[in-house]
Amino acid sequence: MPPFRVARCRASVFVACVLLALPALGGCAEPSPAAAAAMAANTGTPAAATTALPTAIRLTPTGDVSDTEQVTLGIPFPQGALTDATRVRILDAADQEVPAFVRPTLHWHWTDGSIRAVKVQFVADPEGSYRFDTAGPRTRSIEELAYDRGTRAGKMDAPVPRLAATLDPAWLVHSGIAGRQLAHDPEHRYDRYVDRQWAWAKDAPYAGAHSFLFDRAAVLGWQYVRSGRPDVFAEFYNSATFYLSKIKRGGNGGGWPDCTGGWEFDGVNACDPKYSYVTPHLLLVALAGDDTRLDPGTVGHMVVNQVKGGWSTPMGPYTGGGQAWTERQVGLALEHLVSSYELTGAADTRRHILDLIGWLHAHQQTPPGDDPVTGAWTHSWQAHEGSDHDPATDVRGASPWMSANLVGGLWRAWLVTRDERIPVMLRDFGRYLEQHGFVPDDLAGNWRSACNRGGTIGWYFSSGIAPRERIVAIQDSEGWGSDAHNPELLMAVAAARHFETDPAWRDRLSARADRLALYLNPDCAAVSHTPRAFNWQNRNPEFAWLLAQ
């Protein structure tokens, strides 16, 4: 059976049981209470009580430790599960309460205002067993401790906890802190792919900027949520603290020419906005309880950098012609704004998100000038590449793989805004992608990677209107091995399929997802391309959840 074809099971098992139908999963077993609650939280079904989920706190030394160690962790909570942080307790193996500091750090401020994450600190025996509990009020408290008293120097002298405190993936996925996710399952094709990638990605060097262009820390944070693995958590934390240590703090504010809040390392200019993300800080607060790395002023400057564009064009409507515009720049800016809004709840940041959604909707649905409505965000190939614009020789179209960045940003914006323009855009882009985004099978072998036998490959730059020979010329120049972006394209197809209401289109998108998933094999996973390939390929692991619906 194809790797992502959905198998439907009897509703009497658990409301509606859906799973990724892999060869190793031949039937539909009744899910455990933890799995059932996680599925319910992620599908909008009324969730089982959170007490059905594992609340163990796993302690893993990252080096030498003493008999007692300071532990700081973040505990995320699903919407509506916690409204009073005084009910968070830490219990030991004998169910005795351990003195602890607890403070809310994030809220579900765009829904019911309940607590989304708390910072917890306590002093632990590294060999002891602990769990958290919300059944009764906390009776033993301590004062807040200096965070770095519990850390040591990691890679590039950036801190890591001496004692990594991690949670079960069933709880983390259920919390919704990383949106809609499936917990790691070694029987799933995608998880086997990530596990094989980890063999080379875990040791990506910090000495150069290339490990961080596509936000290594955030990608690792999402993979930790899905797996609960202490080694992934430690690398996430180290990557995040190193990344945030290079954020520019001085200057007169965000935007050109100071670009306060930009990233400065290995020759990267602080005004290059694609290196600037709040997401690592959001996840550091939520998952590690570390709210010490960025101050609110700097977060505000990072937002302004995206809005003003740093050294690139400020955000605004697409006006057509030779305007410099790329899906990656806009998509990453949107995701950055969503993370900032999740962190701060700032009304002006939400306004920027809605403005950007409106501009994207107009660009796709009522494009300016002579550009037709195709479902893509049509723009100039020449301007896309930074070349002079010549209407006589230009190709008007869209990059499938860069558009996947835009899809990821729109999906995350949907989760916090429920803006009804987003499903329309994602559906229409999926239809465009299916019609114009992929190389025909009779040509695919010219550029497809050797590891992707029988698989599909997207055009490096596509078009719904340009002559085929123009697209082929671009592919000959730039598109060799561009199926390395197939994991990203899975997100674009999955998001479109999720919102598609036409059964015929939904079937076509399901079939395309099956073809794309052929890339998720051990041979392709073993190819590192560049250190940041792990980052770009795993920006949107929620595609697995979307395809399971």
C-alpha positions as a Python dict, from the first residue, in 0.01 Angstrom:
ca = {
    (1, 'M'): (0, 0, 0),
    (2, 'P'): (137, 350, -77),
    (3, 'P'): (303, 516, 225),
    (4, 'F'): (59, 798, 291),
    (5, 'R'): (-274, 656, 171),
    (6, 'V'): (-528, 706, 445),
    (7, 'A'): (-697, 399, 591),
    (8, 'R'): (-1031, 457, 762),
    (9, 'C'): (-1128, 236, 1057),
    (10, 'R'): (-1446, 172, 1246),
    (11, 'A'): (-1576, 473, 1435),
    (12, 'S'): (-1659, 257, 1735),
    (13, 'V'): (-1289, 216, 1807),
    (14, 'F'): (-1232, 585, 1880),
    (15, 'V'): (-1468, 842, 1736),
    (16, 'A'): (-1288, 823, 1400),
    (17, 'C'): (-961, 637, 1388),
    (18, 'V'): (-721, 746, 1117),
    (19, 'L'): (-357, 651, 1075),
    (20, 'L'): (-81, 640, 823),
    (21, 'A'): (-140, 313, 643),
    (22, 'L'): (205, 161, 611),
    (23, 'P'): (282, -200, 524),
    (24, 'A'): (382, -262, 887),
    (25, 'L'): (44, -137, 1009),
    (26, 'G'): (-202, -386, 878),
    (27, 'G'): (-498, -322, 1106),
    (28, 'C'): (-659, -71, 1335),
    (29, 'A'): (-580, -146, 1696),
    (30, 'E'): (-756, 48, 1968),
    (31, 'P'): (-529, 341, 2069),
    (32, 'S'): (-394, 371, 2420),
    (33, 'P'): (-551, 640, 2642),
    (34, 'A'): (-246, 861, 2583),
    (35, 'A'): (-262, 815, 2206),
    (36, 'A'): (-638, 869, 2206),
    (37, 'A'): (-606, 1195, 2397),
    (38, 'A'): (-329, 1314, 2167),
    (39, 'M'): (-538, 1232, 1861),
    (40, 'A'): (-837, 1412, 2007),
    (41, 'A'): (-636, 1724, 2087),
    (42, 'N'): (-501, 1738, 1735),
    (43, 'T'): (-830, 1679, 1554),
    (44, 'G'): (-1053, 1911, 1748),
    (45, 'T'): (-1240, 1620, 1911),
    (46, 'P'): (-1308, 1679, 2283),
    (47, 'A'): (-992, 1558, 2451),
    (48, 'A'): (-967, 1299, 2723),
    (49, 'A'): (-856, 1430, 3060),
    (50, 'T'): (-492, 1526, 3060),
    (51, 'T'): (-444, 1290, 3354),
    (52, 'A'): (-458, 1008, 3097),
    (53, 'L'): (-129, 1131, 2950),
    (54, 'P'): (220, 1053, 3081),
    (55, 'T'): (358, 1336, 3298),
    (56, 'A'): (699, 1191, 3382),
    (57, 'I'): (1000, 1426, 3381),
    (58, 'R'): (1301, 1243, 3242),
    (59, 'L'): (1639, 1365, 3370),
    (60, 'T'): (1944, 1303, 3152),
    (61, 'P'): (2294, 1430, 3239),
    (62, 'T'): (2472, 1606, 2951),
    (63, 'G'): (2805, 1575, 3130),
    (64, 'D'): (2931, 1537, 3485),
    (65, 'V'): (2671, 1612, 3753),
    (66, 'S'): (2674, 1637, 4131),
    (67, 'D'): (2447, 1465, 4383),
    (68, 'T'): (2189, 1743, 4349),
    (69, 'E'): (2130, 1963, 4048),
    (70, 'Q'): (1911, 2257, 3959),
    (71, 'V'): (1649, 2161, 3704),
    (72, 'T'): (1464, 2413, 3488),
    (73, 'L'): (1210, 2303, 3232),
    (74, 'G'): (912, 2429, 3040),
    (75, 'I'): (584, 2242, 3060),
    (76, 'P'): (339, 2326, 2778),
    (77, 'F'): (-33, 2276, 2828),
    (78, 'P'): (-317, 2231, 2577),
    (79, 'Q'): (-575, 2502, 2542),
    (80, 'G'): (-806, 2519, 2844),
    (81, 'A'): (-619, 2260, 3052),
    (82, 'L'): (-457, 2502, 3300),
    (83, 'T'): (-581, 2838, 3427),
    (84, 'D'): (-401, 2853, 3762),
    (85, 'A'): (-26, 2792, 3781),
    (86, 'T'): (-46, 2735, 4159),
    (87, 'R'): (-187, 2392, 4076),
    (88, 'V'): (137, 2275, 3910),
    (89, 'R'): (327, 2050, 4148),
    (90, 'I'): (641, 1839, 4116),
    (91, 'L'): (620, 1496, 4277),
    (92, 'D'): (898, 1244, 4344),
    (93, 'A'): (892, 865, 4313),
    (94, 'A'): (709, 838, 4648),
    (95, 'D'): (448, 1091, 4532),
    (96, 'Q'): (583, 1344, 4778),
    (97, 'E'): (572, 1708, 4670),
    (98, 'V'): (909, 1862, 4585),
    (99, 'P'): (960, 2235, 4654),
    (100, 'A'): (937, 2414, 4320),
    (101, 'F'): (917, 2752, 4150),
    (102, 'V'): (642, 2781, 3888),
    (103, 'R'): (547, 3078, 3674),
    (104, 'P'): (334, 3111, 3358),
    (105, 'T'): (536, 3209, 3051),
    (106, 'L'): (291, 3170, 2758),
    (107, 'H'): (-85, 3196, 2722),
    (108, 'W'): (-343, 3092, 2465),
    (109, 'H'): (-415, 3461, 2429),
    (110, 'W'): (-581, 3428, 2087),
    (111, 'T'): (-840, 3181, 2222),
    (112, 'D'): (-945, 3146, 2587),
    (113, 'G'): (-645, 3304, 2760),
    (114, 'S'): (-556, 2983, 2946),
    (115, 'I'): (-195, 2905, 3033),
    (116, 'R'): (3, 2761, 2743),
    (117, 'A'): (335, 2699, 2922),
    (118, 'V'): (493, 2736, 3264),
    (119, 'K'): (851, 2769, 3380),
    (120, 'V'): (935, 2514, 3651),
    (121, 'Q'): (1247, 2498, 3867),
    (122, 'F'): (1339, 2252, 4140),
    (123, 'V'): (1647, 2085, 4288),
    (124, 'A'): (1674, 1719, 4192),
    (125, 'D'): (1865, 1401, 4248),
    (126, 'P'): (1993, 1322, 3896),
    (127, 'E'): (1904, 956, 3952),
    (128, 'G'): (1562, 1031, 4095),
    (129, 'S'): (1218, 996, 3935),
    (130, 'Y'): (987, 1294, 3908),
    (131, 'R'): (660, 1392, 3747),
    (132, 'F'): (434, 1695, 3734),
    (133, 'D'): (76, 1706, 3853),
    (134, 'T'): (-216, 1952, 3852),
    (135, 'A'): (-463, 1762, 4072),
    (136, 'G'): (-421, 1988, 4374),
    (137, 'P'): (-266, 2318, 4485),
    (138, 'R'): (109, 2343, 4529),
    (139, 'T'): (207, 2358, 4897),
    (140, 'R'): (588, 2376, 4874),
    (141, 'S'): (749, 2658, 4677),
    (142, 'I'): (1095, 2811, 4627),
    (143, 'E'): (1218, 3142, 4486),
    (144, 'E'): (1316, 3167, 4121),
    (145, 'L'): (1673, 3051, 4052),
    (146, 'A'): (1925, 3201, 3809),
    (147, 'Y'): (1882, 2994, 3495),
    (148, 'D'): (2248, 2957, 3406),
    (149, 'R'): (2333, 2811, 3746),
    (150, 'G'): (2196, 2490, 3596),
    (151, 'T'): (2387, 2503, 3266),
    (152, 'R'): (2732, 2426, 3134),
    (153, 'A'): (2920, 2535, 2822),
    (154, 'G'): (2825, 2341, 2508),
    (155, 'K'): (2926, 2389, 2145),
    (156, 'M'): (3084, 2726, 2074),
    (157, 'D'): (3053, 2795, 2451),
    (158, 'A'): (2677, 2835, 2422),
    (159, 'P'): (2502, 2694, 2731),
    (160, 'V'): (2322, 2361, 2768),
    (161, 'P'): (2153, 2229, 3084),
    (162, 'R'): (2373, 2006, 3296),
    (163, 'L'): (2065, 1796, 3355),
    (164, 'A'): (1832, 1788, 3056),
    (165, 'A'): (1469, 1764, 3168),
    (166, 'T'): (1243, 1619, 2897),
    (167, 'L'): (879, 1517, 2869),
    (168, 'D'): (698, 1234, 2697),
    (169, 'P'): (612, 1303, 2330),
    (170, 'A'): (248, 1204, 2393),
    (171, 'W'): (218, 1500, 2631),
    (172, 'L'): (417, 1736, 2411),
    (173, 'V'): (216, 1661, 2098),
    (174, 'H'): (-110, 1682, 2295),
    (175, 'S'): (-12, 2026, 2426),
    (176, 'G'): (-27, 2178, 2077),
    (177, 'I'): (290, 2378, 2141),
    (178, 'A'): (415, 2281, 1794),
    (179, 'G'): (76, 2295, 1627),
    (180, 'R'): (-70, 1974, 1486),
    (181, 'Q'): (182, 1692, 1501),
    (182, 'L'): (203, 1315, 1515),
    (183, 'A'): (432, 1167, 1776),
    (184, 'H'): (742, 995, 1642),
    (185, 'D'): (680, 635, 1539),
    (186, 'P'): (975, 425, 1415),
    (187, 'E'): (735, 236, 1187),
    (188, 'H'): (649, 549, 991),
    (189, 'R'): (840, 621, 674),
    (190, 'Y'): (899, 987, 761),
    (191, 'D'): (1032, 909, 1108),
    (192, 'R'): (1272, 649, 973),
    (193, 'Y'): (1390, 911, 728),
    (194, 'V'): (1451, 1168, 1004),
    (195, 'D'): (1626, 911, 1222),
    (196, 'R'): (1868, 834, 938),
    (197, 'Q'): (1926, 1205, 873),
    (198, 'W'): (2004, 1259, 1240),
    (199, 'A'): (2318, 1049, 1202),
    (200, 'W'): (2481, 1337, 1009),
    (201, 'A'): (2265, 1633, 1114),
    (202, 'K'): (2324, 1604, 1488),
    (203, 'D'): (2688, 1709, 1454),
    (204, 'A'): (2638, 1997, 1209),
    (205, 'P'): (2910, 2251, 1288),
    (206, 'Y'): (2829, 2589, 1438),
    (207, 'A'): (3144, 2747, 1295),
    (208, 'G'): (2965, 2877, 983),
    (209, 'A'): (2629, 3034, 906),
    (210, 'H'): (2510, 2756, 676),
    (211, 'S'): (2379, 2539, 959),
    (212, 'F'): (2138, 2813, 1063),
    (213, 'L'): (1996, 2978, 750),
    (214, 'F'): (1673, 2779, 769),
    (215, 'D'): (1641, 2795, 1144),
    (216, 'R'): (1810, 2485, 1282),
    (217, 'A'): (1701, 2549, 1639),
    (218, 'A'): (1329, 2565, 1560),
    (219, 'V'): (1341, 2251, 1346),
    (220, 'L'): (1512, 2065, 1629),
    (221, 'G'): (1254, 2196, 1874),
    (222, 'W'): (971, 2054, 1663),
    (223, 'Q'): (1148, 1719, 1633),
    (224, 'Y'): (1197, 1710, 2009),
    (225, 'V'): (823, 1768, 2058),
    (226, 'R'): (754, 1472, 1831),
    (227, 'S'): (1013, 1238, 1986),
    (228, 'G'): (1082, 1350, 2342),
    (229, 'R'): (1445, 1244, 2289),
    (230, 'P'): (1697, 1394, 2533),
    (231, 'D'): (1973, 1408, 2271),
    (232, 'V'): (1748, 1604, 2035),
    (233, 'F'): (1648, 1834, 2321),
    (234, 'A'): (2012, 1902, 2416),
    (235, 'E'): (2104, 1987, 2056),
    (236, 'F'): (1792, 2202, 2023),
    (237, 'Y'): (1887, 2394, 2336),
    (238, 'N'): (2251, 2436, 2234),
    (239, 'S'): (2153, 2550, 1883),
    (240, 'A'): (1897, 2796, 2020),
    (241, 'T'): (2126, 2956, 2278),
    (242, 'F'): (2406, 2985, 2024),
    (243, 'Y'): (2172, 3134, 1764),
    (244, 'L'): (2024, 3386, 2006),
    (245, 'S'): (2368, 3488, 2132),
    (246, 'K'): (2435, 3634, 1784),
    (247, 'I'): (2127, 3857, 1771),
    (248, 'K'): (2224, 4222, 1738),
    (249, 'R'): (2117, 4410, 2053),
    (250, 'G'): (2263, 4757, 1986),
    (251, 'G'): (2159, 5027, 1742),
    (252, 'N'): (1868, 5264, 1707),
    (253, 'G'): (1598, 5011, 1621),
    (254, 'G'): (1476, 4751, 1373),
    (255, 'G'): (1485, 4807, 1000),
    (256, 'W'): (1737, 4973, 775),
    (257, 'P'): (2006, 5088, 845),
    (258, 'D'): (2057, 4961, 1203),
    (259, 'C'): (1853, 4639, 1186),
    (260, 'T'): (1865, 4589, 1560),
    (261, 'G'): (1743, 4235, 1623),
    (262, 'G'): (1914, 4098, 1312),
    (263, 'W'): (2166, 3813, 1318),
    (264, 'E'): (2540, 3876, 1299),
    (265, 'F'): (2771, 3581, 1248),
    (266, 'D'): (3013, 3450, 986),
    (267, 'G'): (2971, 3752, 760),
    (268, 'V'): (2590, 3758, 776),
    (269, 'N'): (2460, 4114, 770),
    (270, 'A'): (2208, 4199, 1043),
    (271, 'C'): (1985, 4348, 772),
    (272, 'D'): (1942, 4011, 595),
    (273, 'P'): (1596, 3926, 734),
    (274, 'K'): (1596, 3558, 637),
    (275, 'Y'): (1838, 3487, 921),
    (276, 'S'): (1622, 3651, 1187),
    (277, 'Y'): (1366, 3438, 1377),
    (278, 'V'): (1183, 3460, 1708),
    (279, 'T'): (1074, 3094, 1686),
    (280, 'P'): (1383, 2957, 1869),
    (281, 'H'): (1308, 3187, 2162),
    (282, 'L'): (940, 3090, 2166),
    (283, 'L'): (1035, 2722, 2183),
    (284, 'L'): (1313, 2782, 2435),
    (285, 'V'): (1058, 2945, 2665),
    (286, 'A'): (794, 2677, 2608),
    (287, 'L'): (1011, 2364, 2617),
    (288, 'A'): (1306, 2461, 2837),
    (289, 'G'): (1153, 2730, 3056),
    (290, 'D'): (1434, 2961, 2946),
    (291, 'D'): (1300, 3315, 2918),
    (292, 'T'): (1639, 3479, 2972),
    (293, 'R'): (1780, 3503, 2618),
    (294, 'L'): (1581, 3786, 2456),
    (295, 'D'): (1427, 4098, 2605),
    (296, 'P'): (1090, 4232, 2483),
    (297, 'G'): (1254, 4530, 2312),
    (298, 'T'): (1474, 4310, 2097),
    (299, 'V'): (1178, 4090, 2005),
    (300, 'G'): (1000, 4406, 1893),
    (301, 'H'): (1297, 4508, 1680),
    (302, 'M'): (1299, 4161, 1518),
    (303, 'V'): (937, 4213, 1416),
    (304, 'V'): (1019, 4554, 1269),
    (305, 'N'): (1303, 4398, 1067),
    (306, 'Q'): (1053, 4174, 890),
    (307, 'V'): (797, 4449, 839),
    (308, 'K'): (1051, 4696, 704),
    (309, 'G'): (1242, 4425, 522),
    (310, 'G'): (1593, 4497, 647),
    (311, 'W'): (1788, 4561, 328),
    (312, 'S'): (1508, 4409, 117),
    (313, 'T'): (1172, 4552, 16),
    (314, 'P'): (933, 4632, 302),
    (315, 'M'): (627, 4414, 329),
    (316, 'G'): (337, 4533, 120),
    (317, 'P'): (110, 4444, -171),
    (318, 'Y'): (257, 4277, -476),
    (319, 'T'): (235, 4526, -765),
    (320, 'G'): (358, 4306, -1051),
    (321, 'G'): (614, 4358, -1325),
    (322, 'G'): (974, 4330, -1217),
    (323, 'Q'): (909, 4374, -846),
    (324, 'A'): (1163, 4181, -637),
    (325, 'W'): (958, 3917, -457),
    (326, 'T'): (1016, 3562, -340),
    (327, 'E'): (791, 3315, -164),
    (328, 'R'): (1069, 3227, 78),
    (329, 'Q'): (1119, 3582, 201),
    (330, 'V'): (746, 3638, 254),
    (331, 'G'): (681, 3291, 396),
    (332, 'L'): (961, 3310, 651),
    (333, 'A'): (855, 3662, 749),
    (334, 'L'): (499, 3540, 807),
    (335, 'E'): (616, 3250, 1022),
    (336, 'H'): (838, 3487, 1221),
    (337, 'L'): (544, 3720, 1283),
    (338, 'V'): (324, 3430, 1395),
    (339, 'S'): (589, 3312, 1643),
    (340, 'S'): (628, 3667, 1772),
    (341, 'Y'): (253, 3695, 1821),
    (342, 'E'): (241, 3358, 2001),
    (343, 'L'): (515, 3482, 2232),
    (344, 'T'): (394, 3835, 2303),
    (345, 'G'): (30, 3867, 2204),
    (346, 'A'): (108, 4212, 2064),
    (347, 'A'): (-188, 4364, 1879),
    (348, 'D'): (32, 4536, 1621),
    (349, 'T'): (200, 4204, 1536),
    (350, 'R'): (-140, 4045, 1478),
    (351, 'R'): (-228, 4338, 1251),
    (352, 'H'): (91, 4279, 1050),
    (353, 'I'): (-7, 3911, 1012),
    (354, 'L'): (-354, 4000, 884),
    (355, 'D'): (-213, 4261, 648),
    (356, 'L'): (26, 4007, 500),
    (357, 'I'): (-250, 3749, 461),
    (358, 'G'): (-455, 4010, 275),
    (359, 'W'): (-171, 4098, 41),
    (360, 'L'): (-107, 3732, -36),
    (361, 'H'): (-474, 3669, -100),
    (362, 'A'): (-494, 3960, -344),
    (363, 'H'): (-171, 3850, -515),
    (364, 'Q'): (-307, 3501, -577),
    (365, 'Q'): (-676, 3567, -637),
    (366, 'T'): (-668, 3902, -819),
    (367, 'P'): (-311, 3940, -948),
    (368, 'P'): (-200, 4278, -1081),
    (369, 'G'): (-119, 4365, -1439),
    (370, 'D'): (-138, 4094, -1703),
    (371, 'D'): (-69, 3803, -1469),
    (372, 'P'): (-353, 3547, -1488),
    (373, 'V'): (-517, 3368, -1197),
    (374, 'T'): (-340, 3031, -1180),
    (375, 'G'): (-341, 2948, -809),
    (376, 'A'): (25, 3048, -773),
    (377, 'W'): (168, 3371, -642),
    (378, 'T'): (293, 3456, -991),
    (379, 'H'): (597, 3682, -1016),
    (380, 'S'): (909, 3744, -1222),
    (381, 'W'): (1178, 3476, -1254),
    (382, 'Q'): (1434, 3742, -1339),
    (383, 'A'): (1352, 3953, -1033),
    (384, 'H'): (1336, 3633, -827),
    (385, 'E'): (1699, 3572, -918),
    (386, 'G'): (1804, 3934, -872),
    (387, 'S'): (1849, 3999, -1244),
    (388, 'D'): (1737, 4295, -1451),
    (389, 'H'): (1377, 4263, -1560),
    (390, 'D'): (1306, 4234, -1932),
    (391, 'P'): (938, 4164, -2006),
    (392, 'A'): (1030, 4023, -2346),
    (393, 'T'): (1242, 3742, -2202),
    (394, 'D'): (1101, 3704, -1850),
    (395, 'V'): (925, 3392, -1722),
    (396, 'R'): (618, 3463, -1508),
    (397, 'G'): (563, 3185, -1260),
    (398, 'A'): (640, 3051, -914),
    (399, 'S'): (893, 2837, -733),
    (400, 'P'): (726, 2520, -600),
    (401, 'W'): (983, 2464, -327),
    (402, 'M'): (999, 2827, -214),
    (403, 'S'): (620, 2833, -212),
    (404, 'A'): (635, 2551, 42),
    (405, 'N'): (790, 2805, 282),
    (406, 'L'): (490, 3025, 220),
    (407, 'V'): (251, 2735, 277),
    (408, 'G'): (416, 2662, 611),
    (409, 'G'): (377, 3023, 720),
    (410, 'L'): (13, 3032, 611),
    (411, 'W'): (-67, 2709, 793),
    (412, 'R'): (77, 2842, 1118),
    (413, 'A'): (-104, 3171, 1066),
    (414, 'W'): (-426, 2971, 1023),
    (415, 'L'): (-377, 2809, 1363),
    (416, 'V'): (-373, 3147, 1542),
    (417, 'T'): (-610, 3353, 1324),
    (418, 'R'): (-857, 3111, 1159),
    (419, 'D'): (-859, 3361, 874),
    (420, 'E'): (-1088, 3208, 612),
    (421, 'R'): (-876, 3338, 326),
    (422, 'I'): (-600, 3093, 417),
    (423, 'P'): (-781, 2767, 329),
    (424, 'V'): (-873, 2915, -10),
    (425, 'M'): (-511, 3005, -83),
    (426, 'L'): (-374, 2669, 27),
    (427, 'R'): (-635, 2478, -173),
    (428, 'D'): (-579, 2682, -488),
    (429, 'F'): (-203, 2655, -467),
    (430, 'G'): (-232, 2278, -433),
    (431, 'R'): (-434, 2265, -754),
    (432, 'Y'): (-175, 2482, -929),
    (433, 'L'): (104, 2262, -799),
    (434, 'E'): (-62, 1945, -923),
    (435, 'Q'): (-118, 2093, -1270),
    (436, 'H'): (201, 2292, -1323),
    (437, 'G'): (448, 2226, -1040),
    (438, 'F'): (592, 1885, -1126),
    (439, 'V'): (816, 1761, -1406),
    (440, 'P'): (630, 1513, -1632),
    (441, 'D'): (743, 1154, -1578),
    (442, 'D'): (891, 1126, -1925),
    (443, 'L'): (1134, 1409, -1840),
    (444, 'A'): (1184, 1356, -1466),
    (445, 'G'): (1479, 1122, -1506),
    (446, 'N'): (1684, 1404, -1658),
    (447, 'W'): (1714, 1578, -1319),
    (448, 'R'): (1588, 1337, -1052),
    (449, 'S'): (1830, 1221, -781),
    (450, 'A'): (1962, 866, -807),
    (451, 'C'): (1819, 782, -463),
    (452, 'N'): (1467, 881, -576),
    (453, 'R'): (1400, 595, -817),
    (454, 'G'): (1047, 615, -954),
    (455, 'G'): (972, 927, -755),
    (456, 'T'): (845, 1263, -868),
    (457, 'I'): (1039, 1591, -889),
    (458, 'G'): (916, 1948, -885),
    (459, 'W'): (1021, 2211, -1135),
    (460, 'Y'): (1283, 2443, -990),
    (461, 'F'): (1066, 2726, -1126),
    (462, 'S'): (723, 2657, -1268),
    (463, 'S'): (465, 2845, -1470),
    (464, 'G'): (105, 2813, -1574),
    (465, 'I'): (158, 3030, -1882),
    (466, 'A'): (522, 3022, -2001),
    (467, 'P'): (635, 2796, -2289),
    (468, 'R'): (766, 2459, -2169),
    (469, 'E'): (1109, 2519, -2324),
    (470, 'R'): (1162, 2820, -2093),
    (471, 'I'): (1090, 2607, -1785),
    (472, 'V'): (1315, 2328, -1911),
    (473, 'A'): (1599, 2576, -1965),
    (474, 'I'): (1570, 2693, -1604),
    (475, 'Q'): (1563, 2332, -1486),
    (476, 'D'): (1874, 2253, -1689),
    (477, 'S'): (2051, 2546, -1527),
    (478, 'E'): (1928, 2520, -1167),
    (479, 'G'): (1718, 2211, -1114),
    (480, 'W'): (1955, 1916, -1083),
    (481, 'G'): (1855, 1720, -775),
    (482, 'S'): (1580, 1964, -686),
    (483, 'D'): (1382, 1668, -549),
    (484, 'A'): (1584, 1735, -234),
    (485, 'H'): (1292, 1973, -174),
    (486, 'N'): (1033, 1693, -193),
    (487, 'P'): (987, 1682, 187),
    (488, 'E'): (890, 2050, 171),
    (489, 'L'): (652, 1988, -117),
    (490, 'L'): (479, 1724, 95),
    (491, 'M'): (367, 2009, 322),
    (492, 'A'): (226, 2206, 29),
    (493, 'V'): (34, 1903, -100),
    (494, 'A'): (-81, 1799, 247),
    (495, 'A'): (-212, 2144, 337),
    (496, 'A'): (-402, 2170, 9),
    (497, 'R'): (-548, 1822, 56),
    (498, 'H'): (-657, 1913, 410),
    (499, 'F'): (-875, 2197, 283),
    (500, 'E'): (-982, 2036, -45),
    (501, 'T'): (-1355, 1956, -68),
    (502, 'D'): (-1364, 1814, -420),
    (503, 'P'): (-1313, 1434, -398),
    (504, 'A'): (-1140, 1413, -735),
    (505, 'W'): (-885, 1679, -645),
    (506, 'R'): (-834, 1523, -303),
    (507, 'D'): (-757, 1188, -468),
    (508, 'R'): (-508, 1352, -704),
    (509, 'L'): (-332, 1520, -413),
    (510, 'S'): (-323, 1194, -216),
    (511, 'A'): (-161, 1021, -512),
    (512, 'R'): (94, 1302, -544),
    (513, 'A'): (178, 1274, -174),
    (514, 'D'): (242, 902, -224),
    (515, 'R'): (482, 981, -510),
    (516, 'L'): (661, 1252, -313),
    (517, 'A'): (699, 1021, -15),
    (518, 'L'): (913, 783, -221),
    (519, 'Y'): (1195, 1029, -152),
    (520, 'L'): (1169, 947, 219),
    (521, 'N'): (1401, 649, 198),
    (522, 'P'): (1733, 564, 368),
    (523, 'D'): (1944, 638, 61),
    (524, 'C'): (1804, 991, 21),
    (525, 'A'): (1822, 1047, 398),
    (526, 'A'): (2192, 963, 397),
    (527, 'V'): (2269, 1247, 151),
    (528, 'S'): (2353, 1561, 349),
    (529, 'H'): (2372, 1806, 52),
    (530, 'T'): (2463, 2088, 293),
    (531, 'P'): (2426, 2115, 673),
    (532, 'R'): (2109, 2319, 634),
    (533, 'A'): (1934, 2049, 425),
    (534, 'F'): (1810, 1891, 749),
    (535, 'N'): (1655, 2224, 840),
    (536, 'W'): (1478, 2301, 513),
    (537, 'Q'): (1348, 1945, 472),
    (538, 'N'): (1198, 1931, 821),
    (539, 'R'): (1049, 2277, 866),
    (540, 'N'): (695, 2137, 853),
    (541, 'P'): (668, 1789, 1007),
    (542, 'E'): (295, 1858, 1052),
    (543, 'F'): (250, 1730, 696),
    (544, 'A'): (238, 1382, 854),
    (545, 'W'): (-58, 1484, 1070),
    (546, 'L'): (-232, 1651, 777),
    (547, 'L'): (-198, 1342, 558),
    (548, 'A'): (-335, 1122, 838),
    (549, 'Q'): (-665, 1310, 841),
}
